[in-house]
Amino acid sequence: MACTTFLVGKKASLDGTTLIARNEDGGDKPNPQRFVAISPKDQPKHYRSVTTGCEFDLPENPLAYTSTPDADATYGIWAAAGINSENVAMTATETSTTNSRILGLDPYVETGLGEEDFTTITLPYIQSAREGVERIGQLLEKYGTYESNGMAFSDKDEIWWLETLGGHQWAAMRIPDDAYVIAPNRLNIDWYDFESSETLCSSGLKAFIDNNHLNPDFEGYNLRHIFGSSTIKDTRYNNPRAWYVQNYFSPETTENNDPFNQDLPFICHANRKISIEEIKFVMSSHYENTAYDPYSSTSSPAEQKLIRPIGLNRNLELHVLQIRDNVAAELSGIHWLAFGANTFNSLVPFYAHVTDTPACYRDTKSDFDPTKMYWLTTLTAVLGDSNFQRYVDKRDNFDLTTMAKLRAVQNETDRASEKQSLEAVNEKLAQIALSAQTELLGKMVISGSNHMKLRFDFND
C-alpha cells in the first residue's frame, strides 16, 4: 500500500482556496507518469476495467479534464487525479485498511471497481464535490470494489472525503472549512455523525453496524474503530505520517506526541494558514529533525529504518489541486504537479482549462529519457540519495528560486487584462521547471565528481 493524502479547507489555506493533495506512490521500481488533458471526444462511451473486466456505459456529454495516467497503459489508465472544466477536482485513491469482521460481512468484489477506474468514470460527470461523492457512492453500491480506498473531491467551496468500508459499504464527510486532514494508508474517518447534513454514506450503513454488533465503543460511532485496522504495521507504516504532519501544523496538541498512536485525530486545525510550499514540504518529508530521518547523521540505523517516510523512492507524482474563487473561471483550477521522488523535485502550477499539456510532461514513455520531466526528476533523486547532506543545500536553493519564477509567471497570467493562451503559459512554466531541474542535476554532478572515491591527490 502506498500514497499519502493532504486536504486543506478554504479558511485554513493561506489564500482562501480549497486544496486537495496526494502523493501517488507505487512499487520500488519506477512507474513513469504522464500529464494530459482529456477532451470530451476522447472520453470513452463504454468503460471496461482492465483489472477486473467490470464494464458499463458512461453518461453522455462528459466534461474536459486533466489527468495523470501511467505511461504504460497495459494495466489500465490509472488517471489518479485531475480538474474538470467546471472546476471540480478529484484525487483517487488512498489505499486504506480494513479488518476481518467487515470482510466477513461485506467481502471485496473481485469483479468490481478500484483505483484504476474511479477518476476516469467520475470526474468528467460531476458539477460539484458533493456530486462526486454521490456518483462514486452509486457505483460502489451497484458494482462493488475489490479494495479499500479513500478519495477526495473539491470545488471552490467544499472538500469531501470518501472511504470505502468493504465490498459495497462506504462513508463520506465534508471537511470543515477551517480544518486540514492528513490521511495515510489506513481508514482515516474517526467520529461520525449519521444525522449531519455534512455526511453521506451507503444505504443502511448505521443499521449494518448496529445489526451486526460491530461498534466497539460505548458511545458514538468511530468508523476507524469499526471498519479499520489497529495493527503493529499501522504503528510503523501509517500512524507516524499523521504524527509528523500534525506536529508540524498543530504542535501544541499533546496527543500528537506519540508517532505510534492509533487514535490520532482525523479533523485537525493548524496554528496558522497553510501554504502550497508547506504542503510540498510535508508531502516530501522524511521526518527531518527527528531520530527517524533516514538521512540523519546522529541517529542509529535501526531508528532511521523504523518508520515509513512520506517522501520516498516510491513517489510517482505529487498533485495539489487548487480551486480558486478570486479569479476568472478559466483561471480557477490549478493542477500543481511534481513528478518522481519528492526529495529533489518542485511543484509546477499548471492551469487546468487547457486542451493540451507540455510535451515534457505529456509524452513520458516507459524507457528512460532525461528530456522528459518524470525521468529527469527520478535521475536527480537517485543521485541526491547517494549523499543527501552534500546535495540538500543545492536542492533547497533550487526549490526556492524555481518556485519564485513559477509564481511570477502565475501572478502575471492572473493579472493580465487580455485573454491568453493557457497552453502557452503552461509551456512556459514547464520549460522553467525543466531548465531548473537540469541545472540542479548539473550542479550535483559537478559537485559529486569532485568527491568520488576513485580519485588521487597527485596531478601530472
C-alpha positions as CSV (number, residue, x, y, z in Angstrom):
1,M,0.0,0.0,0.0
2,A,1.2,3.5,-0.8
3,C,0.1,7.2,-1.1
4,T,-0.4,10.0,1.4
5,T,-3.3,12.5,1.1
6,F,-3.5,16.0,2.5
7,L,-6.6,18.2,2.5
8,V,-6.9,21.9,3.4
9,G,-10.3,23.8,3.7
10,K,-10.7,27.2,2.2
11,K,-10.5,29.0,5.6
12,A,-7.4,27.0,6.6
13,S,-5.4,27.9,3.4
14,L,-3.2,30.9,3.0
15,D,-5.1,32.4,0.1
16,G,-8.6,31.1,0.9
17,T,-8.7,28.4,-1.7
18,T,-9.6,24.7,-1.4
19,L,-6.6,22.4,-1.7
20,I,-6.6,18.6,-2.1
21,A,-3.2,16.9,-2.5
22,R,-1.9,13.4,-2.8
23,N,1.4,11.6,-3.3
24,E,0.7,8.9,-5.8
25,D,3.1,6.1,-4.8
26,G,3.9,2.8,-6.4
27,G,6.3,-0.1,-6.1
28,D,10.1,0.0,-5.7
29,K,10.8,0.3,-9.4
30,P,9.9,3.4,-11.5
31,N,6.4,3.7,-12.9
32,P,6.6,6.6,-15.4
33,Q,3.7,9.1,-15.2
34,R,2.2,11.5,-17.8
35,F,0.2,14.7,-17.5
36,V,-2.6,15.0,-20.1
37,A,-5.7,16.9,-21.0
38,I,-8.7,14.8,-21.9
39,S,-11.3,16.3,-24.3
40,P,-14.9,15.2,-24.3
41,K,-14.5,13.5,-27.7
42,D,-11.7,11.3,-26.3
43,Q,-13.6,10.1,-23.2
44,P,-14.9,6.6,-23.8
45,K,-18.6,6.0,-24.1
46,H,-18.3,2.4,-22.8
47,Y,-15.9,1.6,-20.0
48,R,-14.2,-1.7,-19.2
49,S,-11.8,-2.2,-16.3
50,V,-8.6,-3.8,-17.3
51,T,-8.1,-5.2,-13.8
52,T,-11.4,-6.8,-13.3
53,G,-13.4,-6.7,-16.6
54,C,-16.2,-4.7,-14.9
55,E,-17.9,-2.8,-17.8
56,F,-20.8,-0.4,-18.3
57,D,-21.9,2.5,-20.4
58,L,-20.8,6.0,-19.3
59,P,-23.1,9.1,-19.3
60,E,-23.5,11.3,-22.3
61,N,-21.8,14.8,-22.6
62,P,-18.6,14.3,-20.5
63,L,-16.6,17.3,-19.4
64,A,-13.0,18.0,-20.3
65,Y,-10.5,17.3,-17.5
66,T,-6.8,17.0,-16.7
67,S,-5.4,13.6,-15.8
68,T,-2.1,12.0,-14.6
69,P,-2.2,8.4,-16.1
70,D,0.6,5.8,-16.2
71,A,2.8,6.0,-19.2
72,D,2.3,2.2,-19.7
73,A,-1.4,1.6,-20.2
74,T,-1.1,-2.2,-20.2
75,Y,-2.8,-2.4,-16.8
76,G,-5.3,0.4,-17.3
77,I,-5.5,4.1,-17.2
78,W,-4.8,4.9,-13.5
79,A,-5.8,8.5,-14.1
80,A,-5.1,9.3,-10.4
81,A,-6.3,13.0,-10.3
82,G,-7.5,15.9,-12.2
83,I,-9.6,19.0,-12.5
84,N,-12.6,19.2,-14.9
85,S,-13.9,22.1,-16.9
86,E,-16.5,23.0,-14.2
87,N,-13.6,23.5,-11.7
88,V,-14.3,20.3,-9.8
89,A,-11.2,18.4,-8.6
90,M,-10.8,14.7,-7.7
91,T,-7.9,12.6,-6.4
92,A,-8.3,8.8,-6.2
93,T,-7.2,6.8,-4.4
94,E,-5.6,6.5,-1.0
95,T,-5.2,2.8,-0.4
96,S,-6.6,2.0,3.1
97,T,-7.1,-0.8,5.6
98,T,-9.9,-2.9,7.0
99,N,-10.5,-5.9,9.2
100,S,-11.7,-9.5,9.1
101,R,-15.0,-8.7,10.8
102,I,-16.1,-6.4,8.0
103,L,-14.8,-8.6,5.1
104,G,-16.7,-11.5,6.6
105,L,-19.9,-9.5,6.2
106,D,-19.2,-7.3,3.2
107,P,-16.4,-9.0,1.2
108,Y,-14.5,-7.4,-1.6
109,V,-15.9,-7.8,-5.1
110,E,-13.3,-9.3,-7.4
111,T,-15.3,-8.1,-10.4
112,G,-15.8,-4.6,-9.1
113,L,-14.1,-1.2,-9.4
114,G,-10.9,0.2,-8.0
115,E,-8.1,2.7,-8.2
116,E,-7.6,2.1,-11.9
117,D,-11.1,3.2,-12.7
118,F,-12.5,5.8,-10.3
119,T,-11.2,9.1,-11.7
120,T,-12.0,8.3,-15.3
121,I,-15.6,7.2,-14.6
122,T,-16.4,10.0,-12.2
123,L,-14.5,13.3,-12.8
124,P,-16.0,14.1,-16.3
125,Y,-19.6,13.8,-15.0
126,I,-19.7,15.9,-11.9
127,Q,-20.6,19.6,-11.3
128,S,-19.6,19.8,-7.6
129,A,-17.6,18.0,-4.9
130,R,-20.8,16.6,-3.4
131,E,-21.9,15.2,-6.8
132,G,-18.6,13.3,-6.9
133,V,-19.4,11.6,-3.7
134,E,-22.9,10.8,-4.8
135,R,-21.7,9.3,-8.2
136,I,-19.0,7.2,-6.6
137,G,-21.4,6.0,-3.9
138,Q,-23.9,4.8,-6.5
139,L,-21.2,3.0,-8.5
140,L,-19.9,1.3,-5.3
141,E,-23.3,0.1,-4.3
142,K,-24.0,-1.3,-7.8
143,Y,-20.7,-2.8,-8.8
144,G,-18.6,-3.0,-5.6
145,T,-14.9,-2.7,-5.1
146,Y,-12.0,-5.1,-4.8
147,E,-10.0,-3.0,-2.3
148,S,-10.3,-0.4,0.5
149,N,-9.7,3.2,-0.7
150,G,-10.1,6.8,0.2
151,M,-10.7,9.6,-2.3
152,A,-11.3,13.4,-2.2
153,F,-13.4,15.8,-4.2
154,S,-13.3,19.6,-4.1
155,D,-14.9,22.7,-5.7
156,K,-14.4,26.3,-4.8
157,D,-16.4,26.0,-1.7
158,E,-16.2,22.4,-0.4
159,I,-14.0,19.4,0.1
160,W,-15.4,16.0,0.6
161,W,-13.6,12.8,1.7
162,L,-15.0,9.3,1.0
163,E,-13.7,6.0,2.2
164,T,-14.8,2.5,1.1
165,L,-15.6,0.3,4.0
166,G,-15.9,-3.2,2.4
167,G,-17.1,-4.5,-0.9
168,H,-20.1,-2.2,-1.1
169,Q,-20.3,0.0,2.0
170,W,-18.9,3.5,2.1
171,A,-19.0,6.7,4.1
172,A,-18.1,10.3,3.3
173,M,-17.9,13.6,5.1
174,R,-17.4,17.3,4.3
175,I,-14.1,18.6,5.6
176,P,-14.7,21.8,7.7
177,D,-13.6,25.0,6.0
178,D,-11.2,25.8,8.9
179,A,-9.6,22.3,9.1
180,Y,-6.9,20.2,7.5
181,V,-6.6,16.4,7.1
182,I,-3.6,14.2,6.8
183,A,-4.6,10.7,5.6
184,P,-2.0,7.9,5.3
185,N,-2.8,4.3,4.2
186,R,-5.4,3.4,6.8
187,L,-9.1,4.0,7.3
188,N,-9.0,7.6,8.5
189,I,-12.5,8.8,9.3
190,D,-13.0,8.6,13.1
191,W,-16.1,10.1,14.8
192,Y,-19.0,10.2,12.5
193,D,-22.5,11.8,12.8
194,F,-25.1,9.9,10.8
195,E,-27.6,12.7,11.3
196,S,-25.4,15.5,10.0
197,S,-26.0,17.2,6.6
198,E,-22.2,17.2,6.3
199,T,-22.1,13.4,5.9
200,L,-23.2,10.9,3.3
201,C,-23.0,7.1,3.3
202,S,-24.2,3.9,1.8
203,S,-27.8,2.9,2.3
204,G,-28.4,1.3,5.7
205,L,-24.8,1.8,6.9
206,K,-25.9,2.6,10.5
207,A,-28.2,-0.4,10.6
208,F,-25.4,-2.6,9.2
209,I,-23.2,-1.6,12.1
210,D,-25.9,-2.0,14.7
211,N,-27.4,-5.2,13.5
212,N,-24.0,-6.9,13.2
213,H,-22.7,-5.7,16.6
214,L,-19.6,-4.0,15.0
215,N,-19.3,-0.9,17.3
216,P,-16.6,-1.4,20.0
217,D,-17.3,2.0,21.6
218,F,-19.9,2.5,24.3
219,E,-20.9,5.9,22.8
220,G,-20.9,7.3,19.3
221,Y,-19.6,5.9,16.1
222,N,-15.9,5.9,15.3
223,L,-15.6,4.5,11.8
224,R,-11.9,3.8,12.2
225,H,-12.6,1.7,15.2
226,I,-15.4,-0.2,13.4
227,F,-14.1,-0.6,9.9
228,G,-10.3,0.0,10.1
229,S,-7.3,-1.8,11.4
230,S,-5.2,-1.3,14.5
231,T,-2.1,-3.3,13.8
232,I,1.6,-3.2,14.5
233,K,2.1,-2.4,10.8
234,D,-0.1,0.7,11.3
235,T,2.2,1.9,14.1
236,R,5.2,1.8,11.8
237,Y,3.7,2.4,8.3
238,N,0.7,4.6,8.7
239,N,0.3,6.5,12.0
240,P,3.8,8.1,12.0
241,R,3.0,10.1,8.8
242,A,-0.1,11.6,10.5
243,W,2.0,12.2,13.7
244,Y,4.7,14.2,11.8
245,V,2.3,16.4,9.8
246,Q,0.1,17.1,12.8
247,N,3.1,18.0,14.9
248,Y,4.2,20.4,12.1
249,F,0.9,22.2,11.8
250,S,-0.5,21.7,15.3
251,P,2.5,21.3,17.7
252,E,0.5,22.3,20.8
253,T,-1.8,19.2,20.5
254,T,-0.4,16.8,23.2
255,E,-1.9,13.7,21.6
256,N,0.5,14.1,18.7
257,N,3.5,13.3,20.9
258,D,3.4,9.6,20.1
259,P,4.3,8.6,16.5
260,F,2.7,5.1,17.1
261,N,-0.6,6.4,18.4
262,Q,-3.5,4.6,16.7
263,D,-6.0,7.3,17.6
264,L,-4.5,10.4,16.1
265,P,-7.4,12.7,15.0
266,F,-8.9,12.9,11.5
267,I,-10.0,16.5,11.5
268,C,-7.2,18.9,12.6
269,H,-6.7,22.6,13.0
270,A,-3.4,24.3,12.2
271,N,-1.9,27.2,14.3
272,R,-1.5,29.2,11.0
273,K,-2.8,29.3,7.5
274,I,-1.3,26.7,5.2
275,S,0.6,27.5,2.0
276,I,1.4,25.5,-1.1
277,E,5.0,25.5,-0.1
278,E,4.2,23.9,3.2
279,I,2.1,21.3,1.6
280,K,5.1,20.4,-0.6
281,F,7.4,20.2,2.4
282,V,5.2,17.8,4.4
283,M,4.5,15.7,1.4
284,S,8.2,15.4,0.8
285,S,9.0,14.7,4.5
286,H,11.4,12.1,5.7
287,Y,11.0,13.1,9.3
288,E,13.5,15.9,9.3
289,N,14.9,16.9,12.8
290,T,13.8,13.6,14.3
291,A,15.7,10.4,15.0
292,Y,13.6,8.6,12.3
293,D,15.2,10.6,9.4
294,P,16.9,8.1,7.0
295,Y,19.4,10.8,6.2
296,S,20.2,11.6,9.9
297,S,23.9,11.8,10.8
298,T,23.2,11.3,14.5
299,S,20.6,8.6,15.0
300,S,21.1,4.8,14.8
301,P,20.5,2.7,11.7
302,A,17.6,1.0,13.5
303,E,15.9,4.3,14.2
304,Q,16.4,5.5,10.7
305,K,14.6,2.4,9.3
306,L,11.9,2.1,11.9
307,I,9.0,4.0,10.3
308,R,7.9,4.7,6.7
309,P,8.7,8.3,5.4
310,I,6.2,10.4,3.4
311,G,8.7,11.3,0.7
312,L,10.4,8.2,-0.6
313,N,11.6,6.5,-3.8
314,R,8.1,5.2,-4.5
315,N,6.7,8.7,-5.1
316,L,5.4,8.7,-8.7
317,E,3.9,12.1,-8.7
318,L,2.6,14.7,-6.3
319,H,-0.5,16.7,-7.2
320,V,-2.0,19.7,-5.4
321,L,-5.4,20.5,-6.9
322,Q,-6.4,24.1,-6.2
323,I,-9.7,25.7,-6.9
324,R,-9.6,29.5,-6.7
325,D,-12.6,31.8,-6.2
326,N,-10.8,35.2,-6.7
327,V,-10.0,34.9,-10.5
328,A,-11.9,34.3,-13.7
329,A,-13.4,30.8,-14.0
330,E,-11.0,29.7,-16.7
331,L,-8.1,30.6,-14.4
332,S,-9.6,29.0,-11.3
333,G,-8.3,25.4,-11.5
334,I,-4.6,25.0,-10.9
335,H,-3.2,21.4,-11.2
336,W,0.1,21.8,-9.3
337,L,2.3,18.8,-10.3
338,A,5.7,17.3,-9.4
339,F,7.0,14.1,-10.9
340,G,9.2,11.5,-9.2
341,A,10.5,11.2,-5.6
342,N,9.6,14.4,-3.8
343,T,13.1,14.9,-2.2
344,F,14.5,16.5,-5.3
345,N,11.7,18.0,-7.4
346,S,9.5,21.1,-7.5
347,L,5.7,21.7,-7.9
348,V,4.6,23.4,-11.1
349,P,1.3,25.4,-11.2
350,F,-0.3,24.2,-14.4
351,Y,-3.6,25.8,-15.5
352,A,-6.3,23.2,-15.9
353,H,-8.5,24.8,-18.5
354,V,-6.4,23.6,-21.5
355,T,-6.8,21.3,-24.5
356,D,-3.2,20.1,-24.4
357,T,-0.2,19.8,-22.0
358,P,3.6,20.4,-22.4
359,A,5.4,17.6,-24.2
360,C,8.0,17.1,-21.5
361,Y,5.2,16.2,-19.1
362,R,2.8,14.6,-21.6
363,D,5.0,12.3,-23.7
364,T,6.6,10.2,-21.0
365,K,7.5,6.7,-22.1
366,S,8.5,3.6,-20.2
367,D,12.1,3.8,-21.5
368,F,14.5,6.2,-19.7
369,D,14.6,9.6,-21.3
370,P,16.0,12.6,-19.3
371,T,14.4,15.1,-21.7
372,K,11.1,14.1,-20.0
373,M,10.4,15.5,-16.5
374,Y,9.5,12.2,-14.8
375,W,12.8,10.6,-15.8
376,L,14.8,13.8,-15.1
377,T,13.5,14.2,-11.6
378,T,14.0,10.4,-10.9
379,L,17.6,10.7,-12.0
380,T,18.1,13.7,-9.8
381,A,16.6,11.9,-6.8
382,V,18.8,8.8,-7.3
383,L,22.0,10.9,-7.3
384,G,20.7,13.0,-4.4
385,D,20.1,9.9,-2.3
386,S,23.7,8.9,-2.7
387,N,24.8,11.7,-0.4
388,F,21.9,13.7,0.8
389,Q,23.9,16.1,3.1
390,R,26.2,17.1,0.2
391,Y,23.3,17.9,-2.1
392,V,20.5,19.2,0.1
393,D,21.5,22.8,0.1
394,K,21.6,22.8,-3.7
395,R,18.1,21.3,-3.6
396,D,16.8,23.9,-1.2
397,N,18.2,26.8,-3.4
398,F,16.7,25.2,-6.5
399,D,13.3,24.8,-4.9
400,L,13.3,28.5,-3.7
401,T,14.3,30.1,-6.9
402,T,12.2,27.8,-9.1
403,M,9.0,28.3,-7.2
404,A,9.6,32.1,-7.2
405,K,10.0,32.1,-11.1
406,L,6.9,29.9,-11.5
407,R,4.8,32.1,-9.1
408,A,5.9,35.2,-11.0
409,V,4.5,33.7,-14.3
410,Q,1.3,32.7,-12.5
411,N,0.9,36.2,-11.0
412,E,1.5,37.8,-14.4
413,T,-1.0,35.5,-16.0
414,D,-3.7,36.1,-13.3
415,R,-3.3,39.9,-13.7
416,A,-3.3,40.0,-17.5
417,S,-6.1,42.2,-18.9
418,E,-6.3,40.3,-22.2
419,K,-7.2,36.7,-22.6
420,Q,-4.1,34.4,-23.0
421,S,-3.4,31.0,-24.4
422,L,-3.1,28.9,-21.2
423,E,-1.5,26.2,-23.2
424,A,1.3,28.7,-24.0
425,V,1.5,29.7,-20.3
426,N,1.8,26.1,-19.3
427,E,4.5,25.5,-21.8
428,K,6.5,28.4,-20.3
429,L,6.0,27.0,-16.8
430,A,7.2,23.6,-18.0
431,Q,10.3,25.0,-19.6
432,I,11.2,26.9,-16.5
433,A,10.8,23.8,-14.4
434,L,12.7,21.6,-16.9
435,S,15.6,24.0,-17.2
436,A,15.8,24.4,-13.4
437,Q,15.8,20.7,-12.8
438,T,18.5,20.2,-15.5
439,E,20.6,22.9,-13.9
440,L,20.2,21.3,-10.4
441,L,21.3,17.9,-11.8
442,G,24.3,19.5,-13.5
443,K,25.5,21.2,-10.2
444,M,25.1,17.9,-8.4
445,V,27.1,16.0,-11.0
446,I,29.9,18.6,-10.9
447,S,30.0,18.6,-7.1
448,G,29.8,14.8,-6.9
449,S,32.6,14.2,-9.4
450,N,35.0,16.2,-7.1
451,H,34.3,13.7,-4.2
452,M,34.4,10.4,-6.0
453,K,36.3,7.6,-4.2
454,L,38.1,6.8,-7.4
455,R,40.5,9.7,-7.3
456,F,44.1,10.5,-6.4
457,D,45.6,13.7,-5.0
458,F,48.7,13.8,-7.2
459,N,48.4,15.6,-10.5
460,D,50.8,15.3,-13.5
